[in-house]
Amino acid sequence: FEGIRHKLLDLLQESHFHLPSRLPHPHLSAALDFPDKMTRALGTTLPISWLNACRDSGGFRSIADTLVTLTAPTMAITNPSLALEFFKLTRRCQEFAYGNHAMQ
């Protein structure tokens, strides 16, 4: 029985040295998808001060809004019934103010 105990302890100690130092998150994919890769590329390429300024000034929001506006006609051409539904929803859209800042 003592031999088995020593063998198990040896195996546990050996396996401890072969475990990765950081295990992957159980709910997140190990492979990054394209948006995550883009975000990381921007974060490593552009200065943090510039990224923060674009975030705080609404620059990123303007970029996203412009891209959506430019791609919306493609949606209407490829699926006209979807475009009609979009316009119906737009007419029912309501705006609610929830703060003093213009961006809110």
Distance bins in CASP14 RR format, pairs under 12 A and 6 or more apart:
PFRMAT RR
TARGET T0000
AUTHOR 0000-0000-0000
RMODE 2
METHOD distances of the structure
MODEL  1
1 7 0 0 0 0 0 1 0 0 0 0 0
1 8 0 0 0 0 0 1 0 0 0 0 0
2 8 0 0 0 0 0 1 0 0 0 0 0
2 9 0 0 0 0 0 1 0 0 0 0 0
3 9 0 0 0 0 1 0 0 0 0 0 0
3 10 0 0 0 0 1 0 0 0 0 0 0
3 11 0 0 0 0 0 1 0 0 0 0 0
4 10 0 0 0 0 0 1 0 0 0 0 0
4 11 0 0 0 0 0 1 0 0 0 0 0
5 11 0 0 0 0 0 1 0 0 0 0 0
5 12 0 0 0 0 0 1 0 0 0 0 0
6 12 0 0 0 0 0 1 0 0 0 0 0
6 13 0 0 0 0 0 1 0 0 0 0 0
7 13 0 0 0 0 0 1 0 0 0 0 0
7 14 0 0 0 0 0 1 0 0 0 0 0
8 14 0 0 0 0 0 1 0 0 0 0 0
8 15 0 0 0 0 0 1 0 0 0 0 0
9 15 0 0 0 0 0 1 0 0 0 0 0
9 16 0 0 0 0 0 1 0 0 0 0 0
10 16 0 0 0 0 0 1 0 0 0 0 0
10 17 0 0 0 0 0 1 0 0 0 0 0
11 17 0 0 0 0 0 1 0 0 0 0 0
11 18 0 0 0 0 0 1 0 0 0 0 0
12 18 0 0 0 0 0 1 0 0 0 0 0
12 19 0 0 0 0 0 1 0 0 0 0 0
13 19 0 0 0 0 0 1 0 0 0 0 0
20 30 0 0 0 0 0 1 0 0 0 0 0
22 30 0 0 0 0 0 1 0 0 0 0 0
23 30 0 0 0 0 0 1 0 0 0 0 0
24 30 1 0 1 0 0 0 0 0 0 0 0
24 31 0 0 0 0 0 1 0 0 0 0 0
24 32 0 0 0 0 0 1 0 0 0 0 0
28 36 0 0 0 0 1 0 0 0 0 0 0
29 36 0 0 0 0 1 0 0 0 0 0 0
30 36 0 0 0 0 0 1 0 0 0 0 0
31 37 0 0 0 0 1 0 0 0 0 0 0
32 38 0 0 0 0 1 0 0 0 0 0 0
32 39 0 0 0 0 1 0 0 0 0 0 0
32 40 1 0 0 1 0 0 0 0 0 0 0
32 41 0 0 0 0 0 1 0 0 0 0 0
33 39 0 0 0 0 0 1 0 0 0 0 0
33 40 0 0 0 0 0 1 0 0 0 0 0
34 40 0 0 0 0 0 1 0 0 0 0 0
34 41 0 0 0 0 0 1 0 0 0 0 0
35 41 0 0 0 0 0 1 0 0 0 0 0
35 42 0 0 0 0 0 1 0 0 0 0 0
35 64 0 0 0 0 0 1 0 0 0 0 0
36 42 0 0 0 0 0 1 0 0 0 0 0
36 43 0 0 0 0 0 1 0 0 0 0 0
37 43 0 0 0 0 0 1 0 0 0 0 0
37 44 0 0 0 0 0 1 0 0 0 0 0
38 44 0 0 0 0 0 1 0 0 0 0 0
38 45 0 0 0 0 0 1 0 0 0 0 0
38 46 0 0 0 0 0 1 0 0 0 0 0
39 45 0 0 0 0 0 1 0 0 0 0 0
39 46 0 0 0 0 0 1 0 0 0 0 0
39 51 0 0 0 0 1 0 0 0 0 0 0
39 55 0 0 0 0 0 1 0 0 0 0 0
39 60 0 0 0 0 0 1 0 0 0 0 0
40 46 0 0 0 0 0 1 0 0 0 0 0
40 51 0 0 0 0 0 1 0 0 0 0 0
41 51 0 0 0 0 0 1 0 0 0 0 0
42 48 0 0 0 0 0 1 0 0 0 0 0
42 50 0 0 0 0 1 0 0 0 0 0 0
42 51 1 0 0 1 0 0 0 0 0 0 0
42 54 0 0 0 0 1 0 0 0 0 0 0
42 55 0 0 0 0 0 1 0 0 0 0 0
42 60 0 0 0 0 1 0 0 0 0 0 0
42 63 0 0 0 0 0 1 0 0 0 0 0
43 49 0 0 0 0 0 1 0 0 0 0 0
43 50 0 0 0 0 1 0 0 0 0 0 0
43 51 1 0 0 1 0 0 0 0 0 0 0
43 52 0 0 0 0 0 1 0 0 0 0 0
43 54 0 0 0 0 0 1 0 0 0 0 0
43 55 0 0 0 0 0 1 0 0 0 0 0
44 51 0 0 0 0 0 1 0 0 0 0 0
45 51 0 0 0 0 1 0 0 0 0 0 0
46 52 0 0 0 0 0 1 0 0 0 0 0
46 53 0 0 0 0 0 1 0 0 0 0 0
46 54 0 0 0 0 1 0 0 0 0 0 0
46 55 0 0 0 0 0 1 0 0 0 0 0
46 60 0 0 0 0 0 1 0 0 0 0 0
47 53 0 0 0 0 1 0 0 0 0 0 0
47 54 0 0 0 0 0 1 0 0 0 0 0
48 54 0 0 0 0 0 1 0 0 0 0 0
48 55 0 0 0 0 0 1 0 0 0 0 0
49 55 0 0 0 0 0 1 0 0 0 0 0
49 56 0 0 0 0 0 1 0 0 0 0 0
50 56 0 0 0 0 0 1 0 0 0 0 0
50 57 0 0 0 0 0 1 0 0 0 0 0
50 59 0 0 0 0 0 1 0 0 0 0 0
50 60 0 0 0 0 0 1 0 0 0 0 0
51 57 0 0 0 0 0 1 0 0 0 0 0
51 58 0 0 0 0 0 1 0 0 0 0 0
51 59 0 0 0 0 0 1 0 0 0 0 0
51 60 0 0 0 0 1 0 0 0 0 0 0
52 58 0 0 0 0 0 1 0 0 0 0 0
52 59 0 0 0 0 0 1 0 0 0 0 0
52 60 0 0 0 0 0 1 0 0 0 0 0
53 59 0 0 0 0 1 0 0 0 0 0 0
53 60 0 0 0 0 0 1 0 0 0 0 0
54 60 1 0 1 0 0 0 0 0 0 0 0
54 61 0 0 0 0 1 0 0 0 0 0 0
54 62 0 0 0 0 1 0 0 0 0 0 0
54 63 0 0 0 0 1 0 0 0 0 0 0
54 64 0 0 0 0 0 1 0 0 0 0 0
55 61 0 0 0 0 1 0 0 0 0 0 0
55 62 0 0 0 0 0 1 0 0 0 0 0
55 63 0 0 0 0 0 1 0 0 0 0 0
55 64 0 0 0 0 0 1 0 0 0 0 0
55 103 0 0 0 0 0 1 0 0 0 0 0
56 101 0 0 0 0 0 1 0 0 0 0 0
56 103 0 0 0 0 1 0 0 0 0 0 0
57 63 0 0 0 0 0 1 0 0 0 0 0
57 101 0 0 0 0 0 1 0 0 0 0 0
57 102 0 0 0 0 0 1 0 0 0 0 0
57 103 0 0 0 0 1 0 0 0 0 0 0
58 64 0 0 0 0 1 0 0 0 0 0 0
58 65 0 0 0 0 1 0 0 0 0 0 0
58 66 0 0 0 0 0 1 0 0 0 0 0
58 101 0 0 0 0 0 1 0 0 0 0 0
58 102 0 0 0 0 0 1 0 0 0 0 0
58 103 1 0 0 1 0 0 0 0 0 0 0
58 104 0 0 0 0 0 1 0 0 0 0 0
59 65 0 0 0 0 1 0 0 0 0 0 0
59 66 0 0 0 0 1 0 0 0 0 0 0
59 103 0 0 0 0 0 1 0 0 0 0 0
60 66 0 0 0 0 0 1 0 0 0 0 0
60 67 0 0 0 0 0 1 0 0 0 0 0
60 103 0 0 0 0 0 1 0 0 0 0 0
61 67 0 0 0 0 0 1 0 0 0 0 0
61 68 0 0 0 0 0 1 0 0 0 0 0
61 102 0 0 0 0 0 1 0 0 0 0 0
61 103 1 0 0 1 0 0 0 0 0 0 0
62 68 0 0 0 0 0 1 0 0 0 0 0
62 69 0 0 0 0 0 1 0 0 0 0 0
62 103 0 0 0 0 0 1 0 0 0 0 0
63 69 0 0 0 0 0 1 0 0 0 0 0
63 70 0 0 0 0 0 1 0 0 0 0 0
64 70 0 0 0 0 0 1 0 0 0 0 0
64 71 0 0 0 0 0 1 0 0 0 0 0
65 71 0 0 0 0 0 1 0 0 0 0 0
65 72 0 0 0 0 0 1 0 0 0 0 0
66 72 0 0 0 0 0 1 0 0 0 0 0
67 74 0 0 0 0 0 1 0 0 0 0 0
68 74 0 0 0 0 0 1 0 0 0 0 0
68 75 0 0 0 0 1 0 0 0 0 0 0
68 86 0 0 0 0 0 1 0 0 0 0 0
69 75 0 0 0 0 0 1 0 0 0 0 0
71 77 0 0 0 0 0 1 0 0 0 0 0
71 78 0 0 0 0 0 1 0 0 0 0 0
72 78 0 0 0 0 0 1 0 0 0 0 0
72 79 0 0 0 0 0 1 0 0 0 0 0
72 82 0 0 0 0 0 1 0 0 0 0 0
72 83 0 0 0 0 1 0 0 0 0 0 0
72 86 1 0 0 1 0 0 0 0 0 0 0
72 87 0 0 0 0 0 1 0 0 0 0 0
72 90 0 0 0 0 0 1 0 0 0 0 0
73 79 0 0 0 0 0 1 0 0 0 0 0
73 80 0 0 0 0 0 1 0 0 0 0 0
73 83 0 0 0 0 1 0 0 0 0 0 0
73 86 0 0 0 0 0 1 0 0 0 0 0
74 80 0 0 0 0 0 1 0 0 0 0 0
74 82 0 0 0 0 0 1 0 0 0 0 0
74 83 0 0 0 0 0 1 0 0 0 0 0
75 81 0 0 0 0 0 1 0 0 0 0 0
75 82 1 0 0 1 0 0 0 0 0 0 0
75 83 1 0 0 1 0 0 0 0 0 0 0
75 84 0 0 0 0 0 1 0 0 0 0 0
75 85 0 0 0 0 0 1 0 0 0 0 0
75 86 1 0 0 1 0 0 0 0 0 0 0
75 87 0 0 0 0 0 1 0 0 0 0 0
76 82 1 0 0 1 0 0 0 0 0 0 0
76 83 1 1 0 0 0 0 0 0 0 0 0
76 84 0 0 0 0 1 0 0 0 0 0 0
76 85 0 0 0 0 0 1 0 0 0 0 0
76 86 1 0 0 1 0 0 0 0 0 0 0
76 87 0 0 0 0 1 0 0 0 0 0 0
77 83 0 0 0 0 1 0 0 0 0 0 0
79 85 0 0 0 0 1 0 0 0 0 0 0
79 86 0 0 0 0 1 0 0 0 0 0 0
80 86 0 0 0 0 0 1 0 0 0 0 0
80 87 0 0 0 0 0 1 0 0 0 0 0
81 87 0 0 0 0 0 1 0 0 0 0 0
81 88 0 0 0 0 0 1 0 0 0 0 0
82 88 0 0 0 0 0 1 0 0 0 0 0
82 89 0 0 0 0 0 1 0 0 0 0 0
83 89 0 0 0 0 0 1 0 0 0 0 0
83 90 0 0 0 0 0 1 0 0 0 0 0
84 90 0 0 0 0 0 1 0 0 0 0 0
84 91 0 0 0 0 0 1 0 0 0 0 0
85 91 0 0 0 0 0 1 0 0 0 0 0
85 92 0 0 0 0 0 1 0 0 0 0 0
86 92 0 0 0 0 0 1 0 0 0 0 0
86 93 0 0 0 0 0 1 0 0 0 0 0
87 93 0 0 0 0 0 1 0 0 0 0 0
95 104 0 0 0 0 0 1 0 0 0 0 0
96 104 0 0 0 0 1 0 0 0 0 0 0
97 103 0 0 0 0 0 1 0 0 0 0 0
97 104 1 0 0 1 0 0 0 0 0 0 0
98 104 1 0 1 0 0 0 0 0 0 0 0
END
